[in-house]
Amino acid sequence: MVTDQNHSSDASREQEVIRYTKILVQAFGLDKQNAEVYSALSGENRALKKQLEDYHFQYNTLEKKVKRLERDVKSLETELEDLNEYVDRETVVDIIHEIVPSLISKKDKSSSYLSVFRRI
């Protein structure tokens, strides 16, 4: 909202400068082409300024996201360190090796049980 107000006041100041420039051109008999070039460049400058403001906003947004992600990573690293203190990796791997075959055999039994009913 503040950017829009700044943009609006900048645009009105620019219009005023263009108006005075045209008056000076008439008063001093300056080349009309120079006034047209100034007007065109002024418009281009305004567009570039708007684009810069947009990029600045995007940069700030991304910077905030990066900082939040960095905090999240630090938090997860701390949590992982805490878990490593309480968990023995070898024990976890042994448990997994015990559970997986059991799950596979249960799955095989249930699928053979279902296949019997499909035949009926």
Secondary structure, DSSP 4 states (H G I P E B T S, - for coil): -HHHHHHHHHHHHHHHHHHHHHHHHHHHT--HHHHHHHHHHHHHHHHHHHHHHHHHHHHHHHHHHHHHHHHHHHHHHHHHHHHHHH--HHHHHHHHHHHHHHHHHHHHHHHHHHHHHHH-
